[in-house]
Every structure is written in C-alpha cells, then in structure tokens.
C-alpha cells in the first residue's frame, strides 16, 4: 500500500486573503459584455449620480468627473450598494463620449436624437473617449485608485436617409454613447478604428487588465 502524504495548516498560520470581488458601477451593456468575456465573476451596481448634471467646458474633463463621481458615490455609500464591512473589492466605474470638433455626443435622448447624432458623425472620423475610474478597497478602506482616459479614432460610413430611418426604428441605441455600438447592427456602420477596440465598447482593456492581473483576478 502506498503511504499518503498529508499536510495540515498550523492553527497559528494566517488564513489566505479572500478573493477580490469585482463590482461594476455601470449599467452599460457593453461593459458587462466585456467582463463576461473575461470569465470573471462580478456584480453590477447602478450609481444614483445624475451624470448629465456633471459638465465641464472640456469634454475629457466631463467624462473624467462623471466616472469619478460614480466611483465615489459607491465608496461613500457602502450600505446603499451592499458592500460588507469586511472583504476585498475592486470597483470599476467609467463614462464614454464621442467628440467631433467642439461637439460632444453622449447617449441620445430618443430615436430622433439618435438620427441627429448619426447625421453629424456619418462619413467622418471622430474621437471616442472613455474615462475609467477604479478603486481597490479592503474592509471599506480605499487602498489604491486608478484613473485614465483612452481615446480611439472611429470612422462611420455614410448611410442613406432611408437606411438611417430603418436603423433607428429597428434598434434602440439610446443606451450607447454617440448613437452606435460595435456589438450592435448594422455591422458595417463602423468602417475604421484607430486605437483600442474595447475602448469603443466602453471599457478599455489596456487600462483594466493590468489591474486585474495585479490583484490576481485573472492570470
């Protein structure tokens, strides 16, 4: 009979730290999709912040302030967002916007507004910017914070008026900044992307993945 080698943890040995739990402070479908693609467990909380009330003359500053406000709202109200007093958490917040010249394009108000946005952006190259704000906390104490803005150049093709009408009638894209989404039809609306693909979906991996690896959420 082969002897079994068993090892036991001494009672004096410290317990390994609990795994870091990921919280997405966003209702964005694109951001949920990206986290699901990574195969990591996470839960979603929706900040009570009125992001439309947060503005700045500089568009990049606007999305930075909005992302930070969402993150801070969760951190300052742990009971509201069901954060236990003990544990390790990575909280992720973000905000996106299309920028063309002096014009900015967030989520559309309705289908008519979506058409107006598309008419402004079609046949042109705009900048799609996402501000990410993340915080690592232990036992409700913030240990580290990351804030970064990524910009991607996106070109949309020109669509005939009839196609635009059909597009906005069939699909509700009021949930997406700049009136379009890479993971929604029509698949050929975006003709060129210069820069981060995941940024245009709403959560740039070049910002997120190093943080997830640092805390051994992914390998």
N, C-alpha and C positions, 0 to 999 in steps of 0.2 A: 504494500500500500504506500502511495506517495504522501509524504508529510505535507500538510497545508501550512503555508506561511501567512500568518495573520498579524496585522499591526493595528494597534489601537491608539487613538489620540489621548494623550495625557490630560487629565482634568484641568491641569494648570495651563495647557496650551490655549492661546486665544482662538476664538472661533473665526473662520474666514468671513470677510465682509460680505454682506448681502449683495446680490447683483444690482447694478444700476438700472433703475426703471426709467423708461423714456416717456416723456409727456409732450405731445404736440399741441401747442396752444394756437390752433388754427382749424378752421372748418374747411380749408381748401381741399378739394377732391384730388388735385394733382399732388399735393404734398403727402396726403395719405397714401396715394398710389406708390410714390417713390419709397416711402418707408416700408410698405408691404413688399415691394420688390427686393428690399434688403433682407427680408425674412426675420425681422426683429420684432419682438412684442412691444406694443406701445398703446397708450390710450390717448384719447382726444379730449381736450377741454376747450371751450369757446369763451374767449375773453369778453368781458362786458364793456370793454372800451369802445367808444364811438370814434372809430378811426377817421371818419370823414370830417370830424371836428378838429383833427390834428393836421395842421398845414404849415408850410414854410415857403418862402419865395423860391427856394432852391428845391427842385423835385427830389433829389437824392436825400436831402435833409428831411423831407417829408416822410419818405418811407423808412428812414432810419428812426425817426421819432416814433412812428407808428409801431414798428417792430419792438422797440424798446418799451413802449407803453404797454403792449400786450404782455411782454415778459414780466415787467414789474407788477402788473395787475395780479398775475398768478402768484408771484413771490410774496406779495404783501397781503394776500388773502388766502392762506392755505386751507382754512376751513371751508370757504366757498368752493374751492376746487378739489376738496377731499384729499389734501396732502397730509399724510400721517406725520406725527411728531418725530418718528424715527424712520431712517431709511436714506438711501442714496438715489438721487433723481437727476436726470438731465432734461431740462425744459427747453423746448425749441419753439421760437416764435419767428415769424417772417412777414414781410409785406412786399408786394410787387407792383410795378407800374411801367407802362410804355411811355417813352419820351421821344418826341419828334420836334426839333427846334424848341420853341417856347411852349409848346402844347404838351400836356400830360394826359395819359389815358389809363384810368383805373377801371374798376368794374362798371359796366354800363347800368343805367337806371332801369331800362326796359328794352324791348326789341327795337324801337325806333332809335333809341340812343345807340344801340349796337350798330345799326346801319350807319349812323353818322360817324362813329369811330372807324368802321371799316372803310368808309369812303375817304377818310383822311389818311389812312395808313396804306391802302392798296396801291401797288405799283411803286412803293417807296421802301427805303430801309430806315428802320427806327431802332432806338436803343431800348432793350427790355432789361429793366433793373430789378434786382431783388435784394432787400436788406434782411440779413439774418441776425437774430439776437438769441444767444443761448446762455444758459447758466447751469453750472453743476452745483448741487446743494447736498449737504449731509445734515440730517436731523434739523432741517429747516434753516440751516445756515449756509449762505452763499459762499462757496469756496473759490470759484473761478467763473469768469464771464468772457464770452467771445462775441464780437460784433463785426460784421463785414458786409460790404456791398459788392455784388458782382453785376457786371453789365455785359449783355450779349447783343450783337447786331443782328437784327432779324429783317428779312425782306419778304413782303407779301406780294403775291401776284395780283394783277388787276382782274376783277370779276365783272361780268356784265350785270346791269341793273337787275335783270330777271333772276340771275343766279344769287345775287345778294338777297333779294326778296325771299327766294326759296330757302336759302341758308338760314336766315333769322326766323323764318316761320317754323321750320322743322326742328331747330335746335335752340335751346335756351342757353346762351353763352353769357348771360348777365353775371354768372358766378365767376367769370375769369377776367383778369386784368387785360386791357386792350382789346376785348371782344373776341378773343380766339384762344384756342388751346391746342397744343401739339397732339394730345391724345384724343381729340375730337375731330369729326369730319367738318368740312371737306379736307381730305388728307393732303391735297396738293395746294392748299392755300399758302403755306409757307414754302417759299422756293429756295431760301438760303439762310443758313445760320452760321454766324461767325463768332465762335466762343462756346460757352457752356450750354449744352443741350438741357441738362437738368435745371439750370437756372431759369430757362423759359417755362418750365413746368412749375417752378415756384420754390425749389429748394436745391441750391447748387451743391452737388456732391463734393466739389473741391473744398468747400468750407465744412461740410458736415462729416465726411468720412474720417478725416484725421482726428476729430474729437471723439467719434465713436470708437476708433481704434485705441486712442489714448486711455479710454476707460474700459477697454476690453469688452465692449458691447458687440463689436464684430472683430474678426481676426484678419 
